[in-house]
Amino acid sequence: MPGLRRLNIGGHPLDDVGLLAILDGCPRLEFLDLRGCFNLKFSENLEKRCHDQIKDLLLPDDLLDNGYWWECWLDYKCEDCRTSSEDEDSSYHSCDSEF
């Protein structure tokens, strides 16, 4: 998806190979939320590449203000996108509130 600018895949079982595919396939990516993606090992210089390529990067251990990375899935209404969590697939969530 060469035109993709924002991607929230927090909590996904993504690994380094998948993250490399995202970085290679999404050169315009400005925002990437990886909170809770605990399968990432950041082998070689992957974390540096993420920081160099992505303007707004959230890493697996980064927390929200309240200390929880999974807040959107637990709240009945997501504060960021105002969509009901009952309508969401709990394994994937994307907030596009800034655009």
N, C-alpha and C positions, 0 to 999 in steps of 0.2 A: 504494500500500500504506500506508494511513494509520496502521496499527498497528505498522509496522516500527520496531524500535529499534536494530538493529545491521546494518551493511552493509559487507562487505569486497569491494571490486571492484578491488583492486590489480592493476595491469598491464593493465587494460581500455583500449581506445582511446576512452574517454569524452571528449566535448567539453563546452564550456560549456553548450550547449543541453540536453544530457543531464543535466548536474549540476543545472541549474535545475529540470528536471522532477522530479528526485529530491527536491530541497529543497521544491518546491511540493507534491509528492504524499506526502511522508513527514514530516508535522509533528512526530511523536514521536521521530524519529531522534536517538539520543544518541551513537552511535559510527559513524564513517565513515572507512574506510581507502581513501585514494586513491593510495597509494604506487605509483609506476610509471605512473600515468595521465598520460603526457607530452603528450597532445593538449589538455589543459586550458590555457587562456590567462588565466583569471580576469579576463575583461573586466568593465568597469564596477566595481561594488562586490561582485562575486561572492565573493571571498575573505573580505571582511569579513562578508558574510552567513553564510558557512560557519562562521566563528568565533563569530558571535553565536548561531546556531541549533544548532550541534553541540557537545556537551560535550566529546567525545573525538574529535579530528580529526587524521588523519594525511595530510599533503600529499604530492604526487608525489615530491618530493625527500627526504622524511624516510626515514631508514634504521632498520633494526633494530639491536640492540646489536652485532651482528657486522659491520655495515656493508653488509648486503645486504637489499634490500626483497623480493627474490624467493625468500627462503629456503624458504618452505613448499612451493614447487613443486619445488625441487631435492632436498630431503630425501626419503628413502624413506618415512619416517614424519614427519608434521607434528608438531612439538613442541606446538603449541597445541591441535589438535583430535584428534590421535591417529588420523587416517585415513590410509590408504595413498595416496600420490600416484599410484600406478598406477590407482586407481579414480577419480581426479579428472579432469575435463576441464581440461587445462592452461591454458585461457583464462579460467577462473573458479574461484575458491576462496573458501569461506566458513567461518570458524572461529567457533563459538558456544560456546567453552569456558567463558565466564563465566556463561552462562545455562543 
